[in-house]
Amino acid sequence: MAKLKTNMLMEVFIDSGIVKAEHKTGMVCVNDLVLAGNQVRILSGRPHMTVQQLLKYQSLKDFINAVQAEIKGGHYGYYESVGSLIQVRVRGKSKGTYAFLPIALKIASLMSPEFEAVIYRIFIEGQLFKLRDDGGDNFKKLNRAIDLYLPKREEKNGNKGCHINAAKLLRQKIFPAKTQWDNTNIWNTDEASGQHHDLRQEYEDKLCTFLKMGFIKDWEHLKEIIGKLD
């Protein structure tokens, strides 16, 4: 599995809010994280916490040093290094304070055990970043298979429309109950569970095989095949 080249800024949906995160660098928006964590704290009668307050915890500082030592030792190589493990960004869509994923998990643990459990479930047990990469990698393979093997669709004429429409048909196939779509990429949200990602990968693998073996006659036949996938 190749890691996607684009550092996608994902919107991760959790019960108490939306947390922005970069899948390539593993950087998580602390402002969003703390806002969501405070919703959990308020419901359990705990006082509000601030980003500044949390960043002053000595246990967090010690943990940051420990993670830095791990990185120097050659670990955490899945993520692209961006230098400082805590960053304050003042421009663009990623404006705010960001922390490397292990640091963000530590911050969640300082807020409440309930919130920590949710964040671990989504980012670690759910393998959110890895699933995003796996799905993106398979999507590129399917697009390439369409370019090379789909009859009556010469690559020089452009297949971008086929790529986009195939992705939309697969999305509808995998989320049959969803009737309205906004501009948010559902694969970057918590709506897409591990099961959804696995199904997407399975379907895209099947389509690549069908295309390479010459089983698909043309674009209309490809659409029909997508509708019959199981």
Residue pairs with C-beta under 8 A, 6 or more apart in sequence:
1 130
1 133
1 134
1 137
2 133
2 137
3 24
3 78
3 80
3 133
4 23
4 24
4 132
4 133
4 136
4 137
6 24
7 22
7 23
7 24
7 25
7 80
8 22
8 23
8 24
8 132
8 188
9 20
9 21
9 22
9 93
9 94
10 20
10 21
10 22
10 23
10 128
10 132
10 188
10 189
11 18
11 19
11 20
11 184
11 188
11 189
12 18
12 19
12 20
12 21
12 122
12 123
12 128
12 188
12 189
12 190
13 189
13 190
13 191
14 36
14 118
14 119
14 122
14 190
15 118
16 36
16 37
16 39
16 40
16 115
16 118
17 32
17 35
17 36
17 39
18 32
18 36
19 28
19 29
19 32
19 33
19 36
20 28
20 29
20 32
20 94
20 96
21 27
21 28
21 29
21 101
21 123
21 128
21 129
22 28
22 94
22 98
23 128
23 129
23 132
23 133
23 188
24 79
24 80
25 79
25 80
25 81
25 82
25 100
26 76
26 78
26 79
26 100
26 101
26 129
27 82
27 87
27 98
27 99
27 100
27 101
28 98
28 99
28 100
28 101
28 104
28 123
29 94
29 96
29 97
29 98
30 51
30 54
30 55
30 86
30 96
30 97
30 98
30 99
30 104
30 107
31 51
31 96
31 97
32 96
33 99
33 104
33 107
33 108
33 119
34 49
34 50
34 51
34 54
34 107
34 111
36 115
37 49
37 107
37 108
37 111
37 112
37 115
38 48
38 49
38 111
40 111
40 112
40 114
40 115
40 118
41 47
41 48
41 49
41 111
41 112
41 115
42 48
44 112
44 114
46 112
49 110
49 111
51 97
54 60
54 107
54 110
54 111
55 86
55 97
57 110
59 106
59 110
60 103
60 106
60 107
60 110
63 102
63 103
63 106
64 85
64 86
64 103
67 76
67 85
67 100
67 102
67 103
68 85
70 76
71 81
76 100
76 102
78 129
78 130
79 100
79 101
79 129
85 99
85 100
85 103
86 97
86 98
86 99
86 100
86 103
87 97
87 98
87 99
88 96
88 97
88 98
89 95
89 96
89 97
89 98
99 107
101 123
101 129
104 119
104 123
105 116
105 119
105 120
105 123
105 124
108 115
108 116
108 118
108 119
108 120
109 116
122 128
122 190
123 129
126 190
126 193
126 194
127 194
131 192
131 194
131 197
132 187
132 188
134 197
134 201
135 187
135 197
135 200
135 201
136 187
138 200
138 201
138 204
138 205
138 208
139 167
139 204
141 204
141 208
142 163
142 166
142 204
142 207
142 208
143 159
143 163
145 207
145 208
145 211
145 212
146 153
146 159
146 162
146 163
146 166
146 211
146 222
147 153
147 155
147 159
148 155
148 211
149 211
149 212
149 214
149 216
150 159
150 162
150 211
150 216
150 218
150 219
150 222
151 216
151 217
151 218
152 218
152 219
153 159
153 162
153 218
153 219
162 219
162 222
165 223
166 207
166 222
166 226
169 223
169 226
169 227
170 200
170 203
170 204
170 226
171 181
171 186
172 178
173 203
173 226
173 227
173 229
174 196
174 199
174 200
174 203
175 186
175 191
175 196
178 186
186 192
187 197
187 200
203 226
203 229
206 229
207 216
207 222
207 225
207 226
207 229
210 216
210 225
211 222
215 225
216 222
216 225
